[in-house]
Amino acid sequence: MTPAAAILAVSSDVAGDEWNAYVRQHPLGTVDHCWEWRRVFSEVFGHRSEYVAARRGGAIVGVLPLVLFRSRMFGRSVISLPMLNYGGLLADDEAVHDALLAEAERVGRAFGARYVELRHRSRMTSLPVREHKVSVLLSLPDTAATLWDSLDRKVRNQIRKAQKSDFTVESGGAPLVNRFYQVFAENMRDLGTPVYSRQLFRMVAEQFAERAAFHVISLAGRPVAAGVTLLHNDTILVPWASSLRSYRHLCPNMLLYRTMIEHAISTGARTFDFGRSSADAGTLSFKLQWGARAEPQSWEYLLLTATELPEHGPVNPRFSRAIEAWKRLPLGIANAIGPAIVRQIP
């Protein structure tokens, strides 16, 4: 046993401020690793979590947020992190990695989970992996004018088209949650996806009050495109963005993304993170046209009782049939029953 390993201790005895301080200084830390999500998982989705920290000499040298995910559809699993873009290990060295993985296995087996899923931005372990998702990242210039000059002519023309359509633009905090949700909920129904509850976005606005912004594009008073941005260090992440299909010929989504990217530049951010996309999705092309780059994600798995990697996406026949049925629901019904269903989907 090495001296470093001999003094390594792992436990869930950690305070939120201490946790966040480690996440902020770690080069792979993201807003999704932050302590505030623990309350969101509990109060919005009803999921218990274990936020595990490794220490040497009392100082944190690694963290691993774990959500104990109980689903009638998919059984029990431990996920880092469900519903979000990122998660997984943050650690100072390989010994810390190993200690945190051992604790994740212990938590998973005690919970009766079939597997532990770690949503890493890149390969972190030798565990079985799926690389079906990519992060889409745009390096930001110092000024909005420089950004405009760098854009492809087609992109600039689509933005100009939106600017000629009498859209209004709003950016702010909690007062815009309802207007954002009006767009988001209708778009999710049209995609065949159960919608999150309005409570999720109210809590995001509350928990990330100094870092969250809601952006809404409206026409004649009606919200037609909307998105959320979250600031972490020098990165702005877009976890959710939507536009209404019936208005897309006017390109409000182009004006929305220009607004969000210029907001990021105004904060001094150096990277605009469009969030994850499936490697073969049409949304990936939309994001890349802004000059962004795609970086493969690595979702790594500790298989406990499961014998193969899980598949919860549209390629699952059971899931694809449900998507098509959901698209045909009246919006009011979809909004009423969606939150109870989506909490079952990691």
C-alpha distance (Angstrom), angle and dihedral (degrees) to the residues before:
residue distance angle dihedral
M1 . . .
T2 3.81 . .
P3 3.83 120.8 .
A4 3.82 89.6 -114.6
A5 3.79 92.9 53.9
A6 3.83 91.7 45.0
I7 3.82 92.4 62.9
L8 3.82 97.0 39.5
A9 3.83 113.9 114.2
V10 3.81 127.9 -179.0
S11 3.81 125.2 -160.1
S12 3.81 144.8 135.0
D13 3.81 90.6 -117.9
V14 3.80 97.5 115.4
A15 3.80 137.0 122.0
G16 3.78 123.2 -127.7
D17 3.81 95.7 -119.9
E18 3.80 91.4 50.7
W19 3.80 91.1 47.6
N20 3.80 93.4 50.0
A21 3.79 92.3 47.5
Y22 3.82 89.4 58.7
V23 3.82 92.8 45.5
R24 3.83 91.4 50.9
Q25 3.80 93.7 54.0
H26 3.82 97.3 42.8
P27 3.84 112.8 96.2
L28 3.83 91.4 -137.3
G29 3.80 95.5 44.1
T30 3.81 116.7 123.3
V31 3.78 136.1 -174.5
D32 3.80 86.6 -103.3
H33 3.81 90.1 64.8
C34 3.81 91.8 57.5
W35 3.79 121.2 118.3
E36 3.83 94.1 -120.8
W37 3.81 92.2 76.4
R38 3.80 90.1 65.8
R39 3.80 90.8 72.9
V40 3.81 90.7 44.5
F41 3.80 92.2 54.7
S42 3.79 90.5 49.3
E43 3.80 102.9 41.6
V44 3.80 101.5 32.6
F45 3.80 101.7 33.7
G46 3.80 103.6 20.5
H47 3.81 94.4 -127.1
R48 3.79 122.9 143.8
S49 3.78 117.3 -133.7
E50 3.79 139.9 -162.1
Y51 3.81 114.3 -152.3
V52 3.79 103.8 -165.0
A53 3.81 125.8 -163.3
A54 3.80 129.9 -170.1
R55 3.81 118.9 -147.4
R56 3.78 139.8 -167.5
G57 3.76 116.4 -166.8
G58 3.80 89.2 -13.5
A59 3.82 95.0 -55.5
I60 3.79 120.0 114.7
V61 3.81 112.1 -113.6
G62 3.79 99.3 169.3
V63 3.80 143.9 7.9
L64 3.79 136.8 -161.1
P65 3.84 121.9 -173.6
L66 3.79 111.3 -152.7
V67 3.82 128.1 -172.0
L68 3.79 117.9 -160.5
F69 3.79 99.6 -138.5
R70 3.79 118.0 -159.3
S71 3.83 115.1 -173.5
R72 3.80 131.1 172.2
M73 3.81 88.3 -152.5
F74 3.80 101.1 45.1
G75 3.80 105.9 18.7
R76 3.79 125.6 -131.2
S77 3.78 125.5 -25.5
V78 3.78 139.3 153.3
I79 3.79 112.4 -127.4
S80 3.79 134.8 -173.2
L81 2.94 93.6 -140.7
P82 3.83 130.4 -7.9
M83 3.83 121.9 -165.5
L84 3.82 91.2 10.0
N85 3.80 134.3 93.8
Y86 3.79 98.2 -119.7
G87 3.78 145.0 20.5
G88 3.77 139.9 129.0
L89 3.78 134.6 99.1
L90 3.78 127.2 -2.4
A91 3.79 109.8 -179.3
D92 3.78 143.1 153.0
D93 3.81 96.7 -132.5
E94 3.79 146.5 -10.0
A95 3.80 95.0 -84.0
V96 3.80 89.1 58.2
H97 3.82 90.4 47.4
D98 3.80 90.0 54.4
A99 3.81 93.6 47.2
L100 3.81 93.0 49.9
L101 3.81 92.3 46.6
A102 3.81 89.8 51.4
E103 3.80 89.5 52.4
A104 3.82 91.1 47.8
E105 3.80 89.1 53.8
R106 3.80 91.2 48.9
V107 3.82 91.9 49.9
G108 3.79 91.5 46.3
R109 3.79 95.2 50.6
A110 3.81 92.4 45.5
F111 3.82 89.3 52.1
G112 3.80 92.8 47.4
A113 3.80 92.6 -118.1
R114 3.79 122.1 168.8
Y115 3.80 91.9 -143.3
V116 3.80 145.9 -13.1
E117 3.82 115.3 -120.5
L118 3.82 120.2 -157.6
R119 3.82 114.8 -167.6
H120 3.79 100.4 -153.1
R121 3.78 126.1 177.5
S122 3.81 89.3 -136.3
R123 3.82 139.5 1.3
M124 3.81 108.3 -57.7
T125 3.82 104.8 160.4
S126 3.80 141.6 18.6
L127 3.81 91.6 -108.3
P128 3.83 122.0 123.7
V129 3.80 108.5 -75.9
R130 3.80 143.4 -161.6
E131 3.80 117.2 -155.4
H132 3.81 98.9 -174.1
K133 3.81 95.7 123.5
V134 3.79 132.8 64.4
S135 3.78 133.8 -161.7
V136 3.80 113.9 -131.5
L137 3.80 113.0 -147.1
L138 3.79 132.5 -178.1
S139 3.81 121.0 -163.8
L140 3.79 106.2 -137.3
P141 3.81 127.1 -135.1
D142 3.79 122.9 -138.3
T143 3.80 95.7 -103.7
A144 3.80 139.9 33.2
A145 3.80 89.2 -125.4
T146 3.78 91.1 59.6
L147 3.79 89.4 49.0
W148 3.81 91.1 52.5
D149 3.79 92.0 50.6
S150 3.80 90.9 51.6
L151 3.81 95.5 54.1
D152 3.78 122.9 103.3
R153 3.81 114.1 -103.9
K154 3.81 91.8 -115.5
V155 3.80 90.6 55.3
R156 3.80 92.1 48.7
N157 3.80 90.9 49.4
Q158 3.80 91.7 52.1
I159 3.79 90.6 50.1
R160 3.81 90.6 49.6
K161 3.80 89.0 50.9
A162 3.80 90.0 55.0
Q163 3.80 91.5 47.1
K164 3.82 89.8 56.5
S165 3.82 92.7 54.1
D166 3.82 98.4 76.8
F167 3.78 94.2 -112.3
T168 3.78 118.5 164.8
V169 3.80 121.5 -142.2
E170 3.82 126.1 -146.3
S171 3.80 128.7 -180.0
G172 3.77 125.3 179.4
G173 3.76 147.5 98.5
A174 3.80 138.2 -77.9
P175 3.86 96.6 -18.7
L176 3.82 88.6 68.2
V177 3.82 96.9 52.3
N178 3.81 94.7 96.1
R179 3.81 93.5 48.7
F180 3.81 90.8 47.9
Y181 3.79 90.8 48.7
Q182 3.81 92.8 51.7
V183 3.81 89.1 64.0
F184 3.79 97.0 35.7
A185 3.81 95.9 52.0
E186 3.81 94.8 49.6
N187 3.80 92.7 46.1
M188 3.81 92.6 49.8
R189 3.81 90.3 52.5
D190 3.81 90.0 50.4
L191 3.82 89.7 51.6
G192 3.81 91.0 50.8
T193 3.79 93.5 -114.3
P194 3.83 125.5 130.8
V195 3.78 108.5 -116.1
Y196 3.80 127.4 -121.3
S197 3.78 116.3 -116.4
R198 3.78 121.6 -94.5
Q199 3.82 85.7 -118.3
L200 3.82 90.1 70.9
F201 3.79 92.9 62.0
R202 3.79 93.7 41.6
M203 3.78 88.6 54.8
V204 3.82 92.6 46.0
A205 3.81 88.4 53.5
E206 3.80 89.3 49.8
Q207 3.80 100.4 42.0
F208 3.81 94.7 42.7
A209 3.79 96.7 34.0
E210 3.81 94.7 146.1
R211 3.82 95.2 40.1
A212 3.81 106.7 36.4
A213 3.80 125.1 84.5
F214 3.80 130.0 179.4
H215 3.81 117.9 -149.8
V216 3.82 121.7 -162.9
I217 3.81 130.2 -174.6
S218 3.83 113.2 -161.6
L219 3.78 137.6 -175.7
A220 3.80 119.1 -156.6
G221 3.80 88.1 -15.1
R222 3.81 96.2 -51.6
P223 3.82 117.9 116.3
V224 3.82 108.3 -125.7
A225 3.84 103.1 165.4
A226 3.78 130.8 22.3
G227 3.80 142.1 165.8
V228 3.79 144.6 177.5
T229 3.81 126.3 -131.1
L230 3.81 126.8 -165.0
L231 3.80 123.5 -164.8
H232 3.81 122.3 -143.5
N233 3.81 119.4 169.6
D234 3.82 103.4 -51.9
T235 3.82 97.0 -20.0
I236 3.80 130.5 91.3
L237 3.82 113.7 -158.0
V238 3.82 126.4 -162.0
P239 3.81 105.6 -150.9
W240 3.83 95.0 169.3
A241 3.80 134.1 20.3
S242 3.81 131.8 156.8
S243 3.78 143.3 170.5
L244 3.79 131.9 -167.6
R245 3.79 115.0 -104.8
S246 3.81 94.0 -138.6
Y247 3.82 91.0 62.3
R248 3.79 101.0 39.9
H249 3.80 93.3 100.8
L250 3.83 85.3 69.8
C251 3.85 91.5 54.2
P252 3.83 99.8 -128.0
N253 3.82 88.2 155.5
M254 3.82 89.1 63.0
L255 3.80 91.0 53.0
L256 3.81 89.5 46.1
Y257 3.80 93.7 54.7
R258 3.78 93.1 44.1
T259 3.82 87.6 52.4
M260 3.80 92.7 49.5
I261 3.81 94.2 45.4
E262 3.81 92.0 48.7
H263 3.81 88.6 48.1
A264 3.81 88.1 54.4
I265 3.81 91.5 50.8
S266 3.81 90.4 49.7
T267 3.83 90.4 56.8
G268 3.81 91.2 53.5
A269 3.81 92.8 -110.4
R270 3.79 116.3 160.5
T271 3.82 98.5 -161.3
F272 3.79 131.6 44.3
D273 3.81 110.3 -157.2
F274 3.81 111.7 -158.0
G275 3.80 89.2 -167.1
R276 3.76 126.9 -119.1
S277 3.79 127.9 -39.4
S278 3.76 134.0 -175.6
A279 3.79 108.9 -101.7
D280 3.83 92.2 -117.8
A281 3.82 99.1 38.1
G282 3.78 125.1 121.9
T283 3.80 89.2 -131.9
L284 3.81 88.2 67.2
S285 3.82 91.6 64.1
F286 3.80 89.9 49.3
K287 3.80 91.3 54.6
L288 3.80 96.2 43.3
Q289 3.81 92.1 55.3
W290 3.81 89.0 72.7
G291 3.79 89.6 66.3
A292 3.80 94.8 -94.7
R293 3.80 127.4 144.6
A294 3.81 129.0 -133.1
E295 3.81 119.6 -129.3
P296 3.84 119.1 -172.2
Q297 3.78 117.1 -117.4
S298 3.79 122.0 -142.8
W299 3.78 117.4 -141.2
E300 3.80 103.1 -167.5
Y301 3.80 125.9 -164.7
L302 3.75 139.9 -149.9
L303 3.81 100.9 -158.8
L304 3.80 108.1 -150.2
T305 3.81 107.6 166.2
A306 3.82 95.5 -15.5
T307 3.80 115.2 99.5
E308 3.81 97.6 -161.8
L309 3.79 138.2 29.6
P310 3.82 114.8 -83.6
E311 3.81 121.9 -107.6
H312 3.80 116.5 -161.2
G313 3.81 99.5 155.2
P314 3.82 133.6 100.7
V315 3.81 92.4 -81.7
N316 3.80 86.5 72.0
P317 3.88 102.0 93.3
R318 3.80 92.0 -143.5
F319 3.79 90.4 53.5
S320 3.82 96.2 44.2
R321 3.81 92.2 54.8
A322 3.79 90.5 52.1
I323 3.82 90.7 51.0
E324 3.79 92.8 55.6
A325 3.81 91.8 48.0
W326 3.80 92.1 48.9
K327 3.80 92.9 55.3
R328 3.81 89.3 63.2
L329 3.81 96.2 54.6
P330 3.82 120.4 109.3
L331 3.80 108.3 -104.5
G332 3.81 94.7 -117.4
I333 3.80 92.3 54.8
A334 3.80 92.6 45.1
N335 3.81 90.9 51.8
A336 3.80 92.4 46.9
I337 3.80 98.7 51.1
G338 3.82 100.6 25.6
P339 3.82 99.0 84.4
A340 3.82 93.1 54.9
I341 3.81 90.3 52.0
V342 3.79 100.1 41.5
R343 3.80 92.1 56.5
Q344 3.82 85.5 66.2
I345 3.83 92.8 56.8
P346 3.82 117.9 78.0
